[in-house]
């Protein structure tokens, strides 16, 4: 299961529109490793500035890796995280998460990060089975 959805949040979804803040809270509680990773990268970007902040350390276990995959593979979760943190998210290799500011000045860097070339250059034998 991707998220631990409370009965109240499920009921809200069944009735119609869902409060996005409640959904974000559900994501925070359900995917703590992914939440912590993204939160720390957002904080790093704010402190360091620059075009982006990224993680290059593989998750400590398969549960953590699964959380990153679920968070970033779901359009709804990813979009809510981007809106909540005010960033654009990028993802490579099952662990390399990057956050980019909404500033159009970094569009070229984001395009480079998410390009086919960028993906190929970020490969290594250690990550073959991640």
N, CA, C and O atoms as a GROMACS GRO file, in nm:
protein
  520
    1UNK      N    1   0.084  -0.118   0.000
    1UNK     CA    2   0.000   0.000   0.000
    1UNK      C    3   0.089   0.124   0.000
    1UNK      O    4   0.188   0.130   0.073
    2UNK      N    5   0.055   0.220  -0.079
    2UNK     CA    6   0.134   0.342  -0.089
    2UNK      C    7   0.116   0.434   0.029
    2UNK      O    8   0.213   0.487   0.083
    3UNK      N    9  -0.009   0.455   0.069
    3UNK     CA   10  -0.039   0.552   0.175
    3UNK      C   11  -0.127   0.490   0.282
    3UNK      O   12  -0.212   0.405   0.254
    4UNK      N   13  -0.106   0.534   0.405
    4UNK     CA   14  -0.193   0.497   0.516
    4UNK      C   15  -0.303   0.603   0.524
    4UNK      O   16  -0.284   0.707   0.587
    5UNK      N   17  -0.415   0.576   0.460
    5UNK     CA   18  -0.523   0.674   0.448
    5UNK      C   19  -0.620   0.658   0.565
    5UNK      O   20  -0.673   0.550   0.589
    6UNK      N   21  -0.642   0.767   0.636
    6UNK     CA   22  -0.735   0.763   0.748
    6UNK      C   23  -0.877   0.748   0.696
    6UNK      O   24  -0.906   0.785   0.582
    7UNK      N   25  -0.966   0.693   0.778
    7UNK     CA   26  -1.106   0.683   0.737
    7UNK      C   27  -1.167   0.820   0.702
    7UNK      O   28  -1.247   0.831   0.610
    8UNK      N   29  -1.127   0.924   0.776
    8UNK     CA   30  -1.182   1.057   0.750
    8UNK      C   31  -1.137   1.109   0.613
    8UNK      O   32  -1.216   1.170   0.540
    9UNK      N   33  -1.011   1.085   0.577
    9UNK     CA   34  -0.961   1.130   0.446
    9UNK      C   35  -1.024   1.050   0.334
    9UNK      O   36  -1.057   1.105   0.228
   10UNK      N   37  -1.042   0.921   0.355
   10UNK     CA   38  -1.109   0.838   0.255
   10UNK      C   39  -1.253   0.883   0.236
   10UNK      O   40  -1.302   0.889   0.123
   11UNK      N   41  -1.320   0.915   0.345
   11UNK     CA   42  -1.458   0.963   0.336
   11UNK      C   43  -1.464   1.094   0.259
   11UNK      O   44  -1.555   1.116   0.178
   12UNK      N   45  -1.367   1.181   0.284
   12UNK     CA   46  -1.360   1.308   0.211
   12UNK      C   47  -1.348   1.282   0.061
   12UNK      O   48  -1.415   1.346  -0.020
   13UNK      N   49  -1.261   1.188   0.025
   13UNK     CA   50  -1.240   1.154  -0.117
   13UNK      C   51  -1.368   1.096  -0.178
   13UNK      O   52  -1.400   1.125  -0.294
   14UNK      N   53  -1.438   1.016  -0.102
   14UNK     CA   54  -1.561   0.957  -0.153
   14UNK      C   55  -1.670   1.061  -0.176
   14UNK      O   56  -1.755   1.044  -0.263
   15UNK      N   57  -1.668   1.169  -0.097
   15UNK     CA   58  -1.767   1.276  -0.111
   15UNK      C   59  -1.734   1.372  -0.225
   15UNK      O   60  -1.823   1.438  -0.278
   16UNK      N   61  -1.608   1.380  -0.263
   16UNK     CA   62  -1.571   1.474  -0.369
   16UNK      C   63  -1.431   1.527  -0.349
   16UNK      O   64  -1.335   1.450  -0.338
   17UNK      N   65  -1.418   1.657  -0.344
   17UNK     CA   66  -1.288   1.722  -0.332
   17UNK      C   67  -1.219   1.690  -0.200
   17UNK      O   68  -1.284   1.679  -0.096
   18UNK      N   69  -1.087   1.676  -0.207
   18UNK     CA   70  -1.006   1.647  -0.089
   18UNK      C   71  -0.920   1.769  -0.057
   18UNK      O   72  -0.863   1.832  -0.147
   19UNK      N   73  -0.912   1.802   0.070
   19UNK     CA   74  -0.826   1.910   0.116
   19UNK      C   75  -0.681   1.869   0.091
   19UNK      O   76  -0.634   1.768   0.144
   20UNK      N   77  -0.610   1.948   0.011
   20UNK     CA   78  -0.473   1.910  -0.024
   20UNK      C   79  -0.381   1.908   0.097
   20UNK      O   80  -0.290   1.825   0.102
   21UNK      N   81  -0.403   1.996   0.193
   21UNK     CA   82  -0.320   1.994   0.314
   21UNK      C   83  -0.336   1.862   0.388
   21UNK      O   84  -0.239   1.809   0.442
   22UNK      N   85  -0.457   1.808   0.391
   22UNK     CA   86  -0.481   1.679   0.456
   22UNK      C   87  -0.411   1.567   0.379
   22UNK      O   88  -0.357   1.474   0.438
   23UNK      N   89  -0.413   1.577   0.246
   23UNK     CA   90  -0.344   1.478   0.164
   23UNK      C   91  -0.194   1.485   0.188
   23UNK      O   92  -0.129   1.381   0.202
   24UNK      N   93  -0.138   1.605   0.192
   24UNK     CA   94   0.005   1.622   0.217
   24UNK      C   95   0.041   1.565   0.354
   24UNK      O   96   0.146   1.502   0.368
   25UNK      N   97  -0.043   1.586   0.452
   25UNK     CA   98  -0.019   1.530   0.584
   25UNK      C   99  -0.019   1.377   0.579
   25UNK      O  100   0.062   1.313   0.646
   26UNK      N  101  -0.108   1.321   0.501
   26UNK     CA  102  -0.114   1.176   0.482
   26UNK      C  103   0.017   1.126   0.420
   26UNK      O  104   0.072   1.024   0.463
   27UNK      N  105   0.067   1.196   0.321
   27UNK     CA  106   0.194   1.160   0.256
   27UNK      C  107   0.307   1.169   0.359
   27UNK      O  108   0.390   1.078   0.367
   28UNK      N  109   0.312   1.276   0.436
   28UNK     CA  110   0.416   1.295   0.537
   28UNK      C  111   0.420   1.177   0.634
   28UNK      O  112   0.527   1.126   0.667
   29UNK      N  113   0.302   1.135   0.679
   29UNK     CA  114   0.294   1.026   0.776
   29UNK      C  115   0.317   0.889   0.714
   29UNK      O  116   0.369   0.800   0.780
   30UNK      N  117   0.278   0.872   0.589
   30UNK     CA  118   0.288   0.741   0.524
   30UNK      C  119   0.426   0.713   0.464
   30UNK      O  120   0.469   0.598   0.459
   31UNK      N  121   0.493   0.818   0.420
   31UNK     CA  122   0.621   0.802   0.351
   31UNK      C  123   0.728   0.887   0.420
   31UNK      O  124   0.782   0.980   0.359
   32UNK      N  125   0.761   0.856   0.546
   32UNK     CA  126   0.851   0.943   0.622
   32UNK      C  127   0.992   0.954   0.564
   32UNK      O  128   1.053   1.060   0.574
   33UNK      N  129   1.044   0.850   0.506
   33UNK     CA  130   1.178   0.859   0.447
   33UNK      C  131   1.176   0.956   0.328
   33UNK      O  132   1.261   1.044   0.317
   34UNK      N  133   1.079   0.938   0.239
   34UNK     CA  134   1.068   1.026   0.122
   34UNK      C  135   1.044   1.169   0.166
   34UNK      O  136   1.105   1.262   0.112
   35UNK      N  137   0.956   1.188   0.263
   35UNK     CA  138   0.926   1.323   0.314
   35UNK      C  139   1.053   1.387   0.369
   35UNK      O  140   1.084   1.502   0.338
   36UNK      N  141   1.126   1.312   0.451
   36UNK     CA  142   1.248   1.365   0.510
   36UNK      C  143   1.353   1.400   0.406
   36UNK      O  144   1.420   1.502   0.418
   37UNK      N  145   1.366   1.315   0.305
   37UNK     CA  146   1.463   1.340   0.199
   37UNK      C  147   1.429   1.471   0.126
   37UNK      O  148   1.515   1.557   0.108
   38UNK      N  149   1.304   1.484   0.085
   38UNK     CA  150   1.263   1.603   0.010
   38UNK      C  151   1.271   1.727   0.099
   38UNK      O  152   1.317   1.832   0.054
   39UNK      N  153   1.226   1.716   0.223
   39UNK     CA  154   1.234   1.830   0.316
   39UNK      C  155   1.376   1.877   0.335
   39UNK      O  156   1.403   1.998   0.335
   40UNK      N  157   1.468   1.783   0.351
   40UNK     CA  158   1.608   1.822   0.372
   40UNK      C  159   1.668   1.886   0.248
   40UNK      O  160   1.749   1.978   0.258
   41UNK      N  161   1.629   1.838   0.130
   41UNK     CA  162   1.679   1.899   0.007
   41UNK      C  163   1.624   2.039  -0.012
   41UNK      O  164   1.695   2.129  -0.058
   42UNK      N  165   1.497   2.059   0.023
   42UNK     CA  166   1.438   2.193   0.014
   42UNK      C  167   1.511   2.288   0.108
   42UNK      O  168   1.543   2.400   0.071
   43UNK      N  169   1.539   2.242   0.230
   43UNK     CA  170   1.612   2.324   0.327
   43UNK      C  171   1.753   2.355   0.276
   43UNK      O  172   1.802   2.467   0.289
   44UNK      N  173   1.818   2.255   0.219
   44UNK     CA  174   1.953   2.275   0.163
   44UNK      C  175   1.951   2.378   0.051
   44UNK      O  176   2.039   2.463   0.044
   45UNK      N  177   1.851   2.370  -0.036
   45UNK     CA  178   1.840   2.465  -0.146
   45UNK      C  179   1.822   2.606  -0.093
   45UNK      O  180   1.880   2.700  -0.145
   46UNK      N  181   1.739   2.621   0.011
   46UNK     CA  182   1.717   2.753   0.069
   46UNK      C  183   1.842   2.810   0.133
   46UNK      O  184   1.869   2.929   0.122
   47UNK      N  185   1.919   2.725   0.200
   47UNK     CA  186   2.041   2.770   0.269
   47UNK      C  187   2.153   2.797   0.169
   47UNK      O  188   2.218   2.902   0.174
   48UNK      N  189   2.176   2.702   0.080
   48UNK     CA  190   2.289   2.711  -0.013
   48UNK      C  191   2.260   2.795  -0.136
   48UNK      O  192   2.352   2.849  -0.198
   49UNK      N  193   2.133   2.807  -0.173
   49UNK     CA  194   2.099   2.874  -0.298
   49UNK      C  195   2.140   2.786  -0.414
   49UNK      O  196   2.148   2.664  -0.401
   50UNK      N  197   2.165   2.846  -0.525
   50UNK     CA  198   2.207   2.770  -0.642
   50UNK      C  199   2.090   2.725  -0.727
   50UNK      O  200   1.975   2.761  -0.703
   51UNK      N  201   2.124   2.645  -0.827
   51UNK     CA  202   2.024   2.601  -0.924
   51UNK      C  203   1.942   2.482  -0.875
   51UNK      O  204   1.826   2.467  -0.915
   52UNK      N  205   1.999   2.397  -0.790
   52UNK     CA  206   1.927   2.282  -0.739
   52UNK      C  207   2.002   2.220  -0.622
   52UNK      O  208   2.118   2.252  -0.598
   53UNK      N  209   1.934   2.132  -0.550
   53UNK     CA  210   1.995   2.051  -0.445
   53UNK      C  211   1.955   1.907  -0.474
   53UNK      O  212   1.840   1.880  -0.510
   54UNK      N  213   2.049   1.814  -0.456
   54UNK     CA  214   2.016   1.674  -0.485
   54UNK      C  215   2.079   1.579  -0.385
   54UNK      O  216   2.174   1.613  -0.314
   55UNK      N  217   2.023   1.460  -0.382
   55UNK     CA  218   2.072   1.352  -0.298
   55UNK      C  219   2.140   1.249  -0.388
   55UNK      O  220   2.084   1.209  -0.489
   56UNK      N  221   2.259   1.206  -0.350
   56UNK     CA  222   2.327   1.103  -0.428
   56UNK      C  223   2.357   0.980  -0.345
   56UNK      O  224   2.429   0.890  -0.390
   57UNK      N  225   2.303   0.974  -0.224
   57UNK     CA  226   2.325   0.860  -0.136
   57UNK      C  227   2.207   0.763  -0.148
   57UNK      O  228   2.093   0.803  -0.128
   58UNK      N  229   2.234   0.638  -0.180
   58UNK     CA  230   2.124   0.541  -0.190
   58UNK      C  231   2.051   0.527  -0.056
   58UNK      O  232   2.111   0.545   0.049
   59UNK      N  233   1.922   0.495  -0.061
   59UNK     CA  234   1.845   0.474   0.061
   59UNK      C  235   1.906   0.360   0.143
   59UNK      O  236   1.974   0.273   0.088
   60UNK      N  237   1.883   0.359   0.274
   60UNK     CA  238   1.943   0.258   0.360
   60UNK      C  239   1.886   0.118   0.343
   60UNK      O  240   1.951   0.020   0.378
   61UNK      N  241   1.764   0.108   0.289
   61UNK     CA  242   1.702  -0.025   0.273
   61UNK      C  243   1.593  -0.017   0.166
   61UNK      O  244   1.562   0.090   0.113
   62UNK      N  245   1.536  -0.132   0.137
   62UNK     CA  246   1.434  -0.140   0.032
   62UNK      C  247   1.305  -0.067   0.070
   62UNK      O  248   1.236  -0.014  -0.017
   63UNK      N  249   1.273  -0.063   0.197
   63UNK     CA  250   1.153   0.010   0.240
   63UNK      C  251   1.168   0.159   0.208
   63UNK      O  252   1.075   0.221   0.156
   64UNK      N  253   1.284   0.215   0.238
   64UNK     CA  254   1.309   0.357   0.209
   64UNK      C  255   1.308   0.381   0.058
   64UNK      O  256   1.250   0.479   0.011
   65UNK      N  257   1.371   0.292  -0.017
   65UNK     CA  258   1.373   0.305  -0.164
   65UNK      C  259   1.231   0.302  -0.218
   65UNK      O  260   1.196   0.379  -0.307
   66UNK      N  261   1.150   0.213  -0.164
   66UNK     CA  262   1.010   0.203  -0.208
   66UNK      C  263   0.933   0.330  -0.180
   66UNK      O  264   0.848   0.370  -0.260
   67UNK      N  265   0.961   0.394  -0.068
   67UNK     CA  266   0.894   0.520  -0.038
   67UNK      C  267   0.927   0.627  -0.141
   67UNK      O  268   0.839   0.700  -0.186
   68UNK      N  269   1.055   0.636  -0.178
   68UNK     CA  270   1.093   0.735  -0.282
   68UNK      C  271   1.023   0.704  -0.413
   68UNK      O  272   0.972   0.794  -0.479
   69UNK      N  273   1.022   0.577  -0.450
   69UNK     CA  274   0.958   0.540  -0.576
   69UNK      C  275   0.809   0.573  -0.574
   69UNK      O  276   0.757   0.626  -0.671
   70UNK      N  277   0.741   0.543  -0.463
   70UNK     CA  278   0.598   0.571  -0.456
   70UNK      C  279   0.571   0.722  -0.458
   70UNK      O  280   0.479   0.768  -0.525
   71UNK      N  281   0.652   0.797  -0.386
   71UNK     CA  282   0.631   0.942  -0.380
   71UNK      C  283   0.652   1.009  -0.515
   71UNK      O  284   0.577   1.099  -0.553
   72UNK      N  285   0.753   0.965  -0.588
   72UNK     CA  286   0.788   1.035  -0.710
   72UNK      C  287   0.725   0.974  -0.836
   72UNK      O  288   0.724   1.038  -0.941
   73UNK      N  289   0.674   0.853  -0.825
   73UNK     CA  290   0.609   0.792  -0.941
   73UNK      C  291   0.461   0.828  -0.949
   73UNK      O  292   0.400   0.815  -1.055
   74UNK      N  293   0.404   0.873  -0.840
   74UNK     CA  294   0.262   0.911  -0.839
   74UNK      C  295   0.249   1.057  -0.877
   74UNK      O  296   0.305   1.145  -0.811
   75UNK      N  297   0.175   1.084  -0.982
   75UNK     CA  298   0.154   1.224  -1.023
   75UNK      C  299   0.088   1.304  -0.912
   75UNK      O  300   0.124   1.420  -0.889
   76UNK      N  301  -0.011   1.244  -0.843
   76UNK     CA  302  -0.082   1.317  -0.737
   76UNK      C  303   0.010   1.350  -0.620
   76UNK      O  304   0.011   1.462  -0.571
   77UNK      N  305   0.088   1.251  -0.577
   77UNK     CA  306   0.178   1.274  -0.464
   77UNK      C  307   0.287   1.373  -0.503
   77UNK      O  308   0.313   1.469  -0.430
   78UNK      N  309   0.349   1.350  -0.616
   78UNK     CA  310   0.458   1.437  -0.661
   78UNK      C  311   0.409   1.581  -0.678
   78UNK      O  312   0.475   1.675  -0.633
   79UNK      N  313   0.295   1.597  -0.742
   79UNK     CA  314   0.241   1.731  -0.763
   79UNK      C  315   0.208   1.801  -0.632
   79UNK      O  316   0.236   1.920  -0.616
   80UNK      N  317   0.151   1.728  -0.538
   80UNK     CA  318   0.120   1.788  -0.408
   80UNK      C  319   0.247   1.828  -0.334
   80UNK      O  320   0.251   1.934  -0.271
   81UNK      N  321   0.350   1.744  -0.341
   81UNK     CA  322   0.478   1.778  -0.277
   81UNK      C  323   0.540   1.902  -0.342
   81UNK      O  324   0.592   1.989  -0.272
   82UNK      N  325   0.533   1.910  -0.473
   82UNK     CA  326   0.588   2.028  -0.542
   82UNK      C  327   0.514   2.154  -0.500
   82UNK      O  328   0.576   2.257  -0.474
   83UNK      N  329   0.382   2.148  -0.493
   83UNK     CA  330   0.305   2.265  -0.452
   83UNK      C  331   0.330   2.299  -0.305
   83UNK      O  332   0.343   2.417  -0.269
   84UNK      N  333   0.336   2.199  -0.221
   84UNK     CA  334   0.358   2.222  -0.078
   84UNK      C  335   0.492   2.290  -0.053
   84UNK      O  336   0.500   2.386   0.024
   85UNK      N  337   0.597   2.240  -0.115
   85UNK     CA  338   0.731   2.293  -0.092
   85UNK      C  339   0.768   2.408  -0.186
   85UNK      O  340   0.868   2.476  -0.163
   86UNK      N  341   0.690   2.431  -0.290
   86UNK     CA  342   0.719   2.538  -0.384
   86UNK      C  343   0.843   2.512  -0.466
   86UNK      O  344   0.924   2.603  -0.489
   87UNK      N  345   0.859   2.387  -0.511
   87UNK     CA  346   0.975   2.348  -0.591
   87UNK      C  347   0.930   2.258  -0.705
   87UNK      O  348   0.814   2.216  -0.712
   88UNK      N  349   1.023   2.228  -0.793
   88UNK     CA  350   1.004   2.124  -0.894
   88UNK      C  351   1.093   2.007  -0.855
   88UNK      O  352   1.208   2.026  -0.815
   89UNK      N  353   1.040   1.886  -0.865
   89UNK     CA  354   1.115   1.767  -0.829
   89UNK      C  355   1.163   1.695  -0.954
   89UNK      O  356   1.094   1.692  -1.056
   90UNK      N  357   1.281   1.638  -0.944
   90UNK     CA  358   1.336   1.555  -1.052
   90UNK      C  359   1.390   1.428  -0.987
   90UNK      O  360   1.424   1.428  -0.868
   91UNK      N  361   1.398   1.320  -1.064
   91UNK     CA  362   1.429   1.190  -1.006
   91UNK      C  363   1.508   1.106  -1.105
   91UNK      O  364   1.473   1.098  -1.223
   92UNK      N  365   1.615   1.044  -1.056
   92UNK     CA  366   1.694   0.951  -1.138
   92UNK      C  367   1.730   0.830  -1.054
   92UNK      O  368   1.752   0.842  -0.933
   93UNK      N  369   1.736   0.715  -1.114
   93UNK     CA  370   1.796   0.594  -1.057
   93UNK      C  371   1.743   0.542  -0.926
   93UNK      O  372   1.819   0.480  -0.852
   94UNK      N  373   1.622   0.561  -0.892
   94UNK     CA  374   1.561   0.508  -0.770
   94UNK      C  375   1.613   0.572  -0.642
   94UNK      O  376   1.573   0.529  -0.533
   95UNK      N  377   1.699   0.670  -0.650
   95UNK     CA  378   1.739   0.740  -0.527
   95UNK      C  379   1.785   0.883  -0.547
   95UNK      O  380   1.785   0.960  -0.451
   96UNK      N  381   1.824   0.921  -0.665
   96UNK     CA  382   1.876   1.056  -0.684
   96UNK      C  383   1.759   1.153  -0.704
   96UNK      O  384   1.710   1.172  -0.815
   97UNK      N  385   1.718   1.212  -0.595
   97UNK     CA  386   1.611   1.310  -0.595
   97UNK      C  387   1.676   1.448  -0.601
   97UNK      O  388   1.776   1.473  -0.534
   98UNK      N  389   1.618   1.538  -0.679
   98UNK     CA  390   1.666   1.675  -0.685
   98UNK      C  391   1.549   1.770  -0.673
   98UNK      O  392   1.439   1.742  -0.721
   99UNK      N  393   1.573   1.883  -0.609
   99UNK     CA  394   1.472   1.988  -0.601
   99UNK      C  395   1.526   2.111  -0.673
   99UNK      O  396   1.642   2.150  -0.656
  100UNK      N  397   1.441   2.170  -0.753
  100UNK     CA  398   1.474   2.289  -0.830
  100UNK      C  399   1.377   2.400  -0.792
  100UNK      O  400   1.258   2.374  -0.775
  101UNK      N  401   1.424   2.523  -0.779
  101UNK     CA  402   1.331   2.632  -0.751
  101UNK      C  403   1.236   2.653  -0.869
  101UNK      O  404   1.263   2.607  -0.980
  102UNK      N  405   1.128   2.721  -0.845
  102UNK     CA  406   1.031   2.750  -0.952
  102UNK      C  407   1.081   2.857  -1.048
  102UNK      O  408   1.012   2.889  -1.144
  103UNK      N  409   1.197   2.911  -1.024
  103UNK     CA  410   1.257   3.018  -1.104
  103UNK      C  411   1.287   2.969  -1.246
  103UNK      O  412   1.361   2.873  -1.264
  104UNK      N  413   1.231   3.034  -1.348
  104UNK     CA  414   1.258   2.995  -1.486
  104UNK      C  415   1.406   3.004  -1.524
  104UNK      O  416   1.448   2.945  -1.624
  105UNK      N  417   1.485   3.076  -1.446
  105UNK     CA  418   1.628   3.088  -1.475
  105UNK      C  419   1.701   2.954  -1.464
  105UNK      O  420   1.810   2.940  -1.519
  106UNK      N  421   1.642   2.856  -1.396
  106UNK     CA  422   1.707   2.725  -1.383
  106UNK      C  423   1.647   2.620  -1.476
  106UNK      O  424   1.680   2.502  -1.466
  107UNK      N  425   1.560   2.662  -1.566
  107UNK     CA  426   1.497   2.568  -1.659
  107UNK      C  427   1.600   2.488  -1.739
  107UNK      O  428   1.581   2.368  -1.761
  108UNK      N  429   1.706   2.552  -1.783
  108UNK     CA  430   1.808   2.482  -1.862
  108UNK      C  431   1.877   2.375  -1.777
  108UNK      O  432   1.906   2.266  -1.826
  109UNK      N  433   1.904   2.406  -1.652
  109UNK     CA  434   1.969   2.309  -1.564
  109UNK      C  435   1.876   2.192  -1.534
  109UNK      O  436   1.920   2.077  -1.530
  110UNK      N  437   1.748   2.220  -1.514
  110UNK     CA  438   1.649   2.114  -1.494
  110UNK      C  439   1.641   2.025  -1.618
  110UNK      O  440   1.638   1.902  -1.607
  111UNK      N  441   1.637   2.085  -1.735
  111UNK     CA  442   1.632   2.009  -1.859
  111UNK      C  443   1.756   1.921  -1.874
  111UNK      O  444   1.746   1.807  -1.920
  112UNK      N  445   1.871   1.972  -1.837
  112UNK     CA  446   1.995   1.893  -1.844
  112UNK      C  447   1.988   1.775  -1.747
  112UNK      O  448   2.027   1.664  -1.782
  113UNK      N  449   1.940   1.799  -1.626
  113UNK     CA  450   1.929   1.693  -1.524
  113UNK      C  451   1.834   1.583  -1.570
  113UNK      O  452   1.862   1.465  -1.550
  114UNK      N  453   1.723   1.620  -1.631
  114UNK     CA  454   1.620   1.523  -1.669
  114UNK      C  455   1.636   1.470  -1.812
  114UNK      O  456   1.549   1.397  -1.861
  115UNK      N  457   1.743   1.506  -1.877
  115UNK     CA  458   1.764   1.462  -2.016
  115UNK      C  459   1.808   1.316  -2.024
  115UNK      O  460   1.849   1.257  -1.924
  116UNK      N  461   1.798   1.260  -2.141
  116UNK     CA  462   1.847   1.124  -2.166
  116UNK      C  463   1.996   1.118  -2.134
  116UNK      O  464   2.042   1.022  -2.072
  117UNK      N  465   2.069   1.217  -2.177
  117UNK     CA  466   2.214   1.222  -2.150
  117UNK      C  467   2.241   1.223  -2.000
  117UNK      O  468   2.327   1.150  -1.951
  118UNK      N  469   2.166   1.305  -1.927
  118UNK     CA  470   2.182   1.312  -1.782
  118UNK      C  471   2.154   1.177  -1.716
  118UNK      O  472   2.226   1.136  -1.625
  119UNK      N  473   2.052   1.109  -1.762
  119UNK     CA  474   2.020   0.977  -1.708
  119UNK      C  475   2.132   0.879  -1.736
  119UNK      O  476   2.174   0.805  -1.647
  120UNK      N  477   2.182   0.877  -1.859
  120UNK     CA  478   2.289   0.784  -1.893
  120UNK      C  479   2.417   0.812  -1.816
  120UNK      O  480   2.486   0.719  -1.774
  121UNK      N  481   2.450   0.938  -1.795
  121UNK     CA  482   2.572   0.973  -1.723
  121UNK      C  483   2.561   0.944  -1.573
  121UNK      O  484   2.662   0.941  -1.503
  122UNK      N  485   2.441   0.923  -1.524
  122UNK     CA  486   2.421   0.895  -1.383
  122UNK      C  487   2.411   0.744  -1.355
  122UNK      O  488   2.364   0.704  -1.248
  123UNK      N  489   2.455   0.662  -1.446
  123UNK     CA  490   2.451   0.517  -1.428
  123UNK      C  491   2.580   0.465  -1.366
  123UNK      O  492   2.687   0.523  -1.384
  124UNK      N  493   2.568   0.356  -1.293
  124UNK     CA  494   2.686   0.287  -1.242
  124UNK      C  495   2.648   0.142  -1.216
  124UNK      O  496   2.531   0.111  -1.195
  125UNK      N  497   2.746   0.052  -1.219
  125UNK     CA  498   2.715  -0.089  -1.195
  125UNK      C  499   2.650  -0.114  -1.059
  125UNK      O  500   2.568  -0.206  -1.045
  126UNK      N  501   2.684  -0.034  -0.958
  126UNK     CA  502   2.626  -0.051  -0.824
  126UNK      C  503   2.476  -0.026  -0.824
  126UNK      O  504   2.405  -0.078  -0.738
  127UNK      N  505   2.428   0.053  -0.917
  127UNK     CA  506   2.286   0.089  -0.921
  127UNK      C  507   2.206   0.004  -1.019
  127UNK      O  508   2.088   0.030  -1.040
  128UNK      N  509   2.267  -0.095  -1.078
  128UNK     CA  510   2.202  -0.176  -1.180
  128UNK      C  511   2.071  -0.237  -1.131
  128UNK      O  512   1.973  -0.240  -1.204
  129UNK      N  513   2.068  -0.286  -1.008
  129UNK     CA  514   1.950  -0.355  -0.957
  129UNK      C  515   1.872  -0.273  -0.855
  129UNK      O  516   1.797  -0.330  -0.775
  130UNK      N  517   1.887  -0.143  -0.857
  130UNK     CA  518   1.815  -0.065  -0.756
  130UNK      C  519   1.670  -0.048  -0.794
  130UNK      O  520   1.594   0.015  -0.721
   0.00000   0.00000   0.00000
